[in-house]
Amino acid sequence: MTDEPDILCSDLVRIFATEGVEVQALQGLNLTVERGELVAVIGASGSGKSTLLSILSGLDTPTAGVARVAGHDLLTMRRAERTAFRRESVGFVWQQTSRNLFPYLTARENVAAVLAIAGRVGRAERATHSHELLELLGIGYAADRRPDQLSGGEQQRVAIAVGIANKPHVLLADEPTGELDDETSAEVLEAMRSVNRELGVTTLIVTHDPSVSEHVARTVQIRDGRTATEVLRSTRTDEHGSQQLVAEEYAVLDRVGRLQLPDEFVSALDLRQRVRLALEPDHVGVWPEQQTRGVARDEEVSS
């Protein structure tokens, strides 16, 4: 074991070429997820989040940069290592139930099937481990039901059990609540928190739904193929002994000092094309260009 993060992306680039047209889906993205973290990556359609997940899951290969998951270099992996990586090092929870579960197997059998394919444990141990995982996710009562006998939320909790059955280092979830209502989504996300807390599996949730961020301590927003901002949540105790949930937003700096201001900041101040900067002792000031022009006119009049 090393101190290397379970997920490490540095200056990650992915370019797609179709009929002579190049599309740069990832434009130097940087992301670090430490061992045992639970992180949500949020972005609108076309932001690059789906491309990122495809790379981290071993389904796609980046064009340039660094991408490492659970100690595996995703740029240089050969076919045999890639197969072993996807079978042993990472688990998956997809939005579509058809990608998560065999429709003709019960919940218990779906979990046991993963263990059987891996060939690591005997039949008796497979049954015991499957039952324990379903109980951990609060779905033990449905162990003998097939997917078509389960609600959407129940199906996704079984899918989480399937995803962690082989004790992966990293669990990747692609829009795991995309087809669920708000109440059921919250239940599934809390189930993922329980898995992260009880088993310590590093978990990355990729979604377009900003409400997911309420269930994780760290949210990373992707925009235009780069990590733009992070929100860190923590619980603090005030002077009266009361606990308060605090959320702090940070802009992400890349290696050359570039950052993306949040959309709401840009809109609120009508920032366009360029802005005026000022270095202060403890902060950097940012002003709209219109104010810059006003300052210039004032200087001309005074002179």
Secondary structure, DSSP 8 states (H G I E B T S, - for coil): --S--SEEEEEEEEEEEETTEEEEEEEEEEEEE-TT-EEEEE--TTSSHHHHHHHHTTSS--SEEEEEETTEETTT--HHHHHHIIIIIEEEE-SSHHHH--TTS-HHHHHHHHHHHHT-S-HHHHHHHHHHHHHHTT-GGGTT--GGGS-HHHHHHHHHHHHHTT--SEEEEESTTTTS-HHHHHHHHHHHHHHHHHH--EEEEEES-GGGGGGSSEEEEEETTEEEEEEEEEEEE-TTS-EEEEEEEEE---TTS-----HHHHHHHT--S-EEEEE-SS-EEEEEHHHHHHHHHHHHHH-
